């Protein structure tokens, strides 16, 4: 099992604008091997706000199928609104992949 964490850095004070984008499930939850999605808002940040979008997958192969599908869809999306980019509160992002070594669940 793997956990994929996308750490998104956001302009200070605009974290809610970005967090709302994840309130409604999109297509990720329909892919084989998808286990769980969590959206975390980091507390007590000073320079910028941080959201971590964490998805858990059964394995790398299923994650890569979703990742390729997403890349293909993004390549075909039109960039019709320049103002979307200009008003975008996202400063940057970093993707990390972790092996889930152990999990403890309630008995």
Phi, psi and omega in degrees: 000145177231155173240128180251125183241120175256106179272118183249122177268132189230146176308137180306132177089358183243016184298323180296323179302317182280319182301323180301331181298338183258003183295325180257131179298136176260219184270346184305323184289352180266354184277143175302140177086352178285132182249312191198147171232136176228141175241118184249137174253119182288135180267157172058047174265153183251309186283317183207164177273160182224132170242138173245119177262112186249123174240142178249136184231151177297325181196172180296322184300313179295321177298316181295325176299313178297316182300316179294319178299316180296318180296320179295316179297318181296324180295332181266352178289145177273143176260065187284341185241106177293330181293332176302314181293319183293329182259012183289122182279354183282124181269332182171172181208156177220129181259130177232144178239132182236143169280131175279106185279318180207146173227140174246127180241160178299149178281000000 
